[in-house]
Amino acid sequence: MSLLSLYPDSVSSVELNQLYLKLELHRQVEKGDVLIYSNYIASVDGRISLFNEDCGEYEVPASIANKRDWRLYQELAAQSDVLITSARYFRQLDKGKAQDLLPVGMEPAYADLLNWRKTHGLKPQPDVVVISNSLDIPLSALVKLQGRKISVLTGCAALPGRVQRLEQAGINVTVFETETVSGKALKQWLIHAAYRSAYMIAGPKVHQTLISDRVLDRLFLTTHLTLLGQNCFHTVLSDSLDSPARLILLSLYLEQNESSGQFFAQYALQQE
Ligand SMILES: NC(=O)c1ccc[n+]([C@@H]2O[C@H](COP(=O)([O-])OP(=O)(O)OC[C@H]3O[C@@H](n4cnc5c(N)ncnc54)[C@H](OP(=O)(O)O)[C@@H]3O)[C@@H](O)[C@H]2O)c1
């Protein structure tokens, strides 16, 4: 599938495969620093998830999820030392309701990405950092990520019994002095752990944590050319910011076919 490049260059045919892989996000910053990036697919009316009354959960709308976007999601994961996710993902995984196992996917379609990691000196799979205040993380779900280093970051109100339960299962738990995990503390923790590329795949609350402290470097946003409506939904950001976060467009591609289309945009967060 080829795309139309709209920015920065105007090119009529660009291959989707390797579009994001060639960014080499794992080597964009010097040793001693970390590049933190996020990625969402949204409808034109801004929905990244809708409430599903049948299962009582918020889910990525099936009508906008698609394989081309998923390929780019996997390419972004391939370049990461570590994935940042939420406890909610593991709660859904435990109930069999998660969208998928964490990337990088083991399906034949992503074998090239696993090889790419090998040739670029990255671990077979990215490590995983879970952000959670409740520490309500089912151990049976964590077991599904066998072989990956898992760390949990939490605030000072964490229940000691829950910290202990995770530590006994071999999980590295860091309790911060603040009530919730702050973006700045998370970035420092990542740098201390010698990570250089961190891919945030959680939802609007973790995103807000990163953006309010201006520690997010890149936002990859796919906009599916669909209007969804519905009043119970998430957008890419929840809660409030002290001041608006300005974005700088780095690249924009359009995929257009008979049935629909989508924009693939990459933004940098403007530093204040
Ligand atoms: N369309 C897309 O591309 C896309 C991408 C990602 C997610 N989504 C959807 O978005 C929805 C929400 O996702 P989500 O629940 O993972 O996202 P979230 O709103 O970012 O995370 C929620 C949980 O993360 C923990 N958390 C967040 N910020 C924290 C902080 N500063 N300190 C401590 N803990 C913190 C809390 O866990 P505890 O409750 O354990 O304390 C909180 O309940 C889901 O339906 C998901 O499918 C869509």
PDBQT file of the ligand as one rigid body, heavy atoms in Angstrom, charges set to zero:
ROOT
HETATM    1  N1  LIG A 301      -6.864   4.491  19.934  1.00  0.00    +0.000 N 
HETATM    2  C1  LIG A 301      -5.665   4.355  20.454  1.00  0.00    +0.000 C 
HETATM    3  O1  LIG A 301      -4.669   4.492  19.751  1.00  0.00    +0.000 OA
HETATM    4  C2  LIG A 301      -5.481   4.052  21.921  1.00  0.00    +0.000 A 
HETATM    5  C3  LIG A 301      -4.187   3.995  22.447  1.00  0.00    +0.000 A 
HETATM    6  C4  LIG A 301      -4.048   3.741  23.819  1.00  0.00    +0.000 A 
HETATM    7  C5  LIG A 301      -5.181   3.526  24.609  1.00  0.00    +0.000 A 
HETATM    8  N2  LIG A 301      -6.405   3.572  24.031  1.00  0.00    +0.000 N 
HETATM    9  C6  LIG A 301      -7.629   3.356  24.832  1.00  0.00    +0.000 C 
HETATM   10  O2  LIG A 301      -7.726   4.356  25.821  1.00  0.00    +0.000 OA
HETATM   11  C7  LIG A 301      -8.470   3.841  26.918  1.00  0.00    +0.000 C 
HETATM   12  C8  LIG A 301      -7.809   4.239  28.209  1.00  0.00    +0.000 C 
HETATM   13  O3  LIG A 301      -6.536   3.603  28.293  1.00  0.00    +0.000 OA
HETATM   14  P1  LIG A 301      -5.744   3.393  29.660  1.00  0.00    +0.000 P 
HETATM   15  O4  LIG A 301      -6.735   3.095  30.732  1.00  0.00    +0.000 OA
HETATM   16  O5  LIG A 301      -4.607   2.482  29.426  1.00  0.00    +0.000 OA
HETATM   17  O6  LIG A 301      -5.121   4.770  29.851  1.00  0.00    +0.000 OA
HETATM   18  P2  LIG A 301      -4.817   5.871  30.926  1.00  0.00    +0.000 P 
HETATM   19  O7  LIG A 301      -6.041   6.691  31.076  1.00  0.00    +0.000 OA
HETATM   20  O8  LIG A 301      -3.616   6.547  30.446  1.00  0.00    +0.000 OA
HETATM   21  O9  LIG A 301      -4.405   5.066  32.211  1.00  0.00    +0.000 OA
HETATM   22  C9  LIG A 301      -5.261   4.751  33.232  1.00  0.00    +0.000 C 
HETATM   23  C10 LIG A 301      -4.527   4.140  34.397  1.00  0.00    +0.000 C 
HETATM   24  O10 LIG A 301      -3.098   4.367  34.396  1.00  0.00    +0.000 OA
HETATM   25  C11 LIG A 301      -2.647   4.652  35.713  1.00  0.00    +0.000 C 
HETATM   26  N3  LIG A 301      -2.096   6.025  35.730  1.00  0.00    +0.000 N 
HETATM   27  C12 LIG A 301      -2.218   6.963  34.768  1.00  0.00    +0.000 A 
HETATM   28  N4  LIG A 301      -1.504   8.063  35.086  1.00  0.00    +0.000 NA
HETATM   29  C13 LIG A 301      -0.905   7.783  36.266  1.00  0.00    +0.000 A 
HETATM   30  C14 LIG A 301      -0.023   8.514  37.106  1.00  0.00    +0.000 A 
HETATM   31  N5  LIG A 301       0.383   9.754  36.779  1.00  0.00    +0.000 N 
HETATM   32  N6  LIG A 301       0.411   7.934  38.247  1.00  0.00    +0.000 NA
HETATM   33  C15 LIG A 301       0.004   6.682  38.578  1.00  0.00    +0.000 A 
HETATM   34  N7  LIG A 301      -0.826   5.952  37.821  1.00  0.00    +0.000 NA
HETATM   35  C16 LIG A 301      -1.281   6.491  36.681  1.00  0.00    +0.000 A 
HETATM   36  C17 LIG A 301      -3.847   4.484  36.616  1.00  0.00    +0.000 C 
HETATM   37  O11 LIG A 301      -3.820   3.114  36.976  1.00  0.00    +0.000 OA
HETATM   38  P3  LIG A 301      -4.464   2.536  38.329  1.00  0.00    +0.000 P 
HETATM   39  O12 LIG A 301      -5.947   2.614  38.092  1.00  0.00    +0.000 OA
HETATM   40  O13 LIG A 301      -3.959   1.147  38.370  1.00  0.00    +0.000 OA
HETATM   41  O14 LIG A 301      -4.019   3.388  39.443  1.00  0.00    +0.000 OA
HETATM   42  C18 LIG A 301      -4.997   4.777  35.679  1.00  0.00    +0.000 C 
HETATM   43  O15 LIG A 301      -6.207   4.146  36.049  1.00  0.00    +0.000 OA
HETATM   44  C19 LIG A 301      -8.598   2.334  26.692  1.00  0.00    +0.000 C 
HETATM   45  O16 LIG A 301      -9.892   2.024  26.245  1.00  0.00    +0.000 OA
HETATM   46  C20 LIG A 301      -7.603   2.051  25.589  1.00  0.00    +0.000 C 
HETATM   47  O17 LIG A 301      -8.009   0.978  24.766  1.00  0.00    +0.000 OA
HETATM   48  C21 LIG A 301      -6.584   3.843  22.714  1.00  0.00    +0.000 A 
ENDROOT
TORSDOF 0
